[in-house]
Amino acid sequence: MSDATLVNALHPSVVDRLDPQFAEIFTKYQAPKLQAHQVTYEEYNADRSKYTFPIASGSYPSVGSVKIYKIPVSDPSGEIAIQVFHPTENAAEKGGMKTPDGKLPAHVNYHGGGFVIGGLQSDESWCRHVCQAVGCIVLNVDYRLAPEFPHPVPLTDSWSALKWTFASSEDLGIDASRVSIGGLSAGGQLAAVLALLARDEPEMPKLALQMLVVPLVDTRFIPIEGPCNQDVPYRSYIQNEYAPCLPVARLRWFFNLWLGTDIAKRTTLTEDFRASPILASSHANLAPASIHVAGVDSLTSEGMEYHDTLVRAGTKSQLKVYEGVGHPFGHWDGELDKAKEFIQDTIVALKKAYSV
């Protein structure tokens, strides 16, 4: 297929910096199709499947059990689903993570999608891989989405899910002293904020790890319309403005739906740590972080800066930059070598966190 027939051909500003394998996969699966941010929300919502498609997704290994729990949430009142994966008995034994009374560590996952799209299916392959390879329980949270449920509803839902995890630890067989959190993109933002909230919640056990994958951590600099200012502190907004999968235009679409377009209200929201966790008054005494950043992504600089912020505050953080790949690379483990590498890296990070 020639570039002339591709709706979203790779932009000249990024072509030479992309891993050839990533570029090939993107051109095959995503370049021929419109993305959600290129239509109105109403058009997207009328036929979500038209703008939602798997890209080189990996296998879905069998696990011991999968169960959906519905939990109540408030502000506004409603309920959300939490998908709970338990490993097979063999995987649990092989992982060596059981306590003497049979409890396992647990990871609470928050999917990405700009707080507007995504769901339980987004990270299911990764959740299954980790569940079996680590021998841990994985909880996958289906928080409510904007624009019907704008900020801070995704966060308050996610906080409710984390508190429910601890409250249900006995019933679920979870070792409450070894609970980690994490997510990709918007999910990484949620996990970063939850780590801050958890630190300041006296009755909540200390988290074992915060796994932040291509995280969003500062919402102040994406405009309501047009490009970013050239003096923006995150250079990837400029250098990777036309990055594949998450160009700045897509961030703008997400932010307008999640944070709104009233300039005064949005300014107030974005200057609060619940939207911009990098602005928290302190990043000390947080759960150790494992940060995974894509090298050709509008959010590259943010992830790297958050790592530096944590380290300066004395919080342990490990950073890995996957050069030459775009934002959702971790989902492409069916064909992309760096996605397979990423999955193994996250497995190693969780094993280490649970073994301490």
URTA-V623802 format. One record per residue. N is the residue number from 0. RES is the residue in one small letter. PHI is phi in radians with two decimals (NA if undefined). OMEGA is omega in whole degrees, 0 to 359 (* if undefined). Layout:
# URTA-V623802
n-><N:N>
res-><RES:RES>
phi-><PHI:PHI>
omega-><OMEGA:OMEGA>
This chain:
# URTA-V623802
n-><0:1:2:3:4:5:6:7:8:9:10:11:12:13:14:15:16:17:18:19:20:21:22:23:24:25:26:27:28:29:30:31:32:33:34:35:36:37:38:39:40:41:42:43:44:45:46:47:48:49:50:51:52:53:54:55:56:57:58:59:60:61:62:63:64:65:66:67:68:69:70:71:72:73:74:75:76:77:78:79:80:81:82:83:84:85:86:87:88:89:90:91:92:93:94:95:96:97:98:99:100:101:102:103:104:105:106:107:108:109:110:111:112:113:114:115:116:117:118:119:120:121:122:123:124:125:126:127:128:129:130:131:132:133:134:135:136:137:138:139:140:141:142:143:144:145:146:147:148:149:150:151:152:153:154:155:156:157:158:159:160:161:162:163:164:165:166:167:168:169:170:171:172:173:174:175:176:177:178:179:180:181:182:183:184:185:186:187:188:189:190:191:192:193:194:195:196:197:198:199:200:201:202:203:204:205:206:207:208:209:210:211:212:213:214:215:216:217:218:219:220:221:222:223:224:225:226:227:228:229:230:231:232:233:234:235:236:237:238:239:240:241:242:243:244:245:246:247:248:249:250:251:252:253:254:255:256:257:258:259:260:261:262:263:264:265:266:267:268:269:270:271:272:273:274:275:276:277:278:279:280:281:282:283:284:285:286:287:288:289:290:291:292:293:294:295:296:297:298:299:300:301:302:303:304:305:306:307:308:309:310:311:312:313:314:315:316:317:318:319:320:321:322:323:324:325:326:327:328:329:330:331:332:333:334:335:336:337:338:339:340:341:342:343:344:345:346:347:348:349:350:351:352:353:354:355>
res-><m:s:d:a:t:l:v:n:a:l:h:p:s:v:v:d:r:l:d:p:q:f:a:e:i:f:t:k:y:q:a:p:k:l:q:a:h:q:v:t:y:e:e:y:n:a:d:r:s:k:y:t:f:p:i:a:s:g:s:y:p:s:v:g:s:v:k:i:y:k:i:p:v:s:d:p:s:g:e:i:a:i:q:v:f:h:p:t:e:n:a:a:e:k:g:g:m:k:t:p:d:g:k:l:p:a:h:v:n:y:h:g:g:g:f:v:i:g:g:l:q:s:d:e:s:w:c:r:h:v:c:q:a:v:g:c:i:v:l:n:v:d:y:r:l:a:p:e:f:p:h:p:v:p:l:t:d:s:w:s:a:l:k:w:t:f:a:s:s:e:d:l:g:i:d:a:s:r:v:s:i:g:g:l:s:a:g:g:q:l:a:a:v:l:a:l:l:a:r:d:e:p:e:m:p:k:l:a:l:q:m:l:v:v:p:l:v:d:t:r:f:i:p:i:e:g:p:c:n:q:d:v:p:y:r:s:y:i:q:n:e:y:a:p:c:l:p:v:a:r:l:r:w:f:f:n:l:w:l:g:t:d:i:a:k:r:t:t:l:t:e:d:f:r:a:s:p:i:l:a:s:s:h:a:n:l:a:p:a:s:i:h:v:a:g:v:d:s:l:t:s:e:g:m:e:y:h:d:t:l:v:r:a:g:t:k:s:q:l:k:v:y:e:g:v:g:h:p:f:g:h:w:d:g:e:l:d:k:a:k:e:f:i:q:d:t:i:v:a:l:k:k:a:y:s:v>
phi-><NA:-1.39:-1.00:-1.13:-1.71:-1.63:-1.15:-2.27:-1.07:-0.99:-1.32:-0.97:-1.24:-2.06:-0.91:-1.29:-1.76:-1.57:-1.03:-0.98:-1.18:-1.08:-1.05:-1.15:-1.16:-1.04:-1.12:-1.28:-1.77:-1.85:-1.02:-1.32:-2.14:-1.18:-1.78:-0.97:-1.26:-1.63:-2.30:-1.24:-1.05:-1.10:-1.12:-1.05:-1.18:-1.22:-2.68:-1.07:-1.08:-1.15:-2.03:-2.18:-2.61:-1.22:-2.19:0.88:-1.25:-1.52:-1.32:-2.08:-1.07:-1.19:-2.19:-1.19:-2.80:-2.35:-2.41:-1.75:-1.93:-1.86:-2.14:-1.32:-2.34:-2.26:1.00:-1.47:-1.17:3.01:-2.57:-2.25:-1.76:-2.20:-1.63:-2.00:-1.82:-1.90:-1.28:-1.12:-1.06:-1.12:-1.15:-1.13:-1.19:-1.12:-1.15:1.18:-1.75:-1.24:-1.37:-0.97:-1.66:1.56:-1.48:-2.11:-1.18:-2.45:-2.05:-1.79:-1.88:-2.10:-1.22:-1.64:2.24:1.12:1.18:-2.13:-2.16:1.70:-3.08:-1.06:-1.27:-0.96:-2.00:-1.08:-1.04:-1.08:-1.03:-1.18:-1.02:-1.15:-0.92:-1.37:-1.26:-1.54:1.38:-2.16:-1.50:-2.17:-1.94:-2.00:-1.77:-1.80:-1.20:-1.31:-2.06:-1.33:-1.46:-1.09:-2.26:-1.27:-0.90:-1.78:-1.00:-0.97:-1.25:-1.14:-1.07:-1.16:-1.12:-1.06:-1.14:-1.18:-1.12:-1.09:-1.00:-1.18:-1.13:-1.77:-1.05:-1.11:-1.13:-1.58:1.34:-1.68:-1.41:-1.14:-1.48:-2.34:-1.99:-2.01:-2.32:3.12:3.11:-1.85:1.10:-1.01:-1.11:-1.18:-1.09:-1.05:-1.11:-1.09:-1.20:-1.08:-1.08:-1.18:-1.12:-1.13:-1.00:-1.64:-1.74:-1.00:-1.60:-1.61:-1.04:-1.14:-1.28:-1.40:-2.92:-2.04:-1.76:-1.94:-1.88:0.66:-1.34:-1.68:-2.30:-2.54:-1.77:-1.35:-1.94:-1.56:-1.33:-1.20:-2.59:1.38:-1.38:-1.25:-1.10:-1.14:-1.64:-1.01:-1.24:-1.77:-1.14:-1.18:-1.12:-1.62:-1.12:-2.00:-0.95:-1.90:-1.04:-1.14:1.42:-2.38:-1.22:-1.02:-1.06:-1.28:-1.01:-1.05:-1.06:-1.10:-1.07:-1.12:-1.43:-1.49:-1.87:1.52:-2.02:-1.37:-1.06:-1.14:-1.11:-1.15:-1.04:-1.08:-1.11:-1.28:-1.57:-1.78:-1.11:-1.24:-1.81:-2.24:-1.05:-1.17:-1.62:-0.97:-1.16:-2.61:-2.02:-1.46:1.04:-1.57:-1.01:-0.95:-1.99:-2.18:-1.94:-2.17:-2.13:-1.51:-1.33:-2.13:-2.57:-1.07:-1.75:-0.90:-1.13:-1.10:-1.06:-1.17:-1.19:-1.17:-0.99:-1.08:-1.10:-1.10:-1.10:-1.04:-1.50:1.58:-1.52:-1.17:-2.62:-1.97:-2.08:-2.32:-1.84:-1.67:-1.18:1.45:-2.12:-1.70:-0.82:-1.62:-0.95:-1.09:-1.48:-1.70:-1.26:-1.21:-2.39:-1.68:-1.08:-1.23:-1.25:-1.12:-1.08:-1.04:-1.06:-1.12:-1.08:-1.22:-1.10:-1.07:-1.10:-1.22:-1.02:-1.10:-1.11:-1.41:-1.60:-1.20>
omega-><182:179:182:181:182:179:184:177:178:182:180:183:182:188:186:182:184:170:183:179:177:181:180:180:179:182:180:190:191:183:181:190:172:174:185:186:180:174:176:177:181:177:179:186:180:180:185:183:180:184:181:183:179:178:174:180:184:184:177:184:177:176:181:179:174:180:177:175:174:181:179:175:184:176:356:182:180:176:176:179:172:180:185:178:170:180:172:180:179:180:179:179:181:180:177:185:184:170:178:179:170:181:181:171:183:175:178:186:176:185:176:180:175:182:184:182:179:182:184:182:187:186:188:179:179:181:180:179:183:179:183:185:180:187:181:173:177:176:185:193:180:180:182:192:172:4:179:180:184:175:12:186:177:180:182:174:182:176:177:180:179:178:177:179:179:181:183:188:179:182:183:181:183:170:187:178:181:177:177:177:177:178:181:174:176:177:175:176:179:181:179:179:180:177:177:179:182:178:186:178:189:187:181:177:180:179:182:185:166:181:186:184:185:190:168:183:181:187:189:196:175:184:176:175:178:182:176:173:183:181:179:185:180:188:181:174:180:183:183:180:182:179:177:174:177:172:180:179:179:174:181:179:179:185:181:179:185:185:179:184:172:189:183:180:182:177:178:181:187:178:178:185:180:171:182:185:178:181:178:183:178:174:179:173:176:173:176:183:170:189:184:189:174:186:179:189:176:183:183:185:181:181:179:180:179:174:180:180:179:182:178:182:179:176:180:179:173:182:171:176:179:187:172:182:181:192:188:188:183:179:190:188:174:183:188:182:182:174:177:176:179:181:179:178:181:177:179:181:180:178:179:182:183:184:183:*>
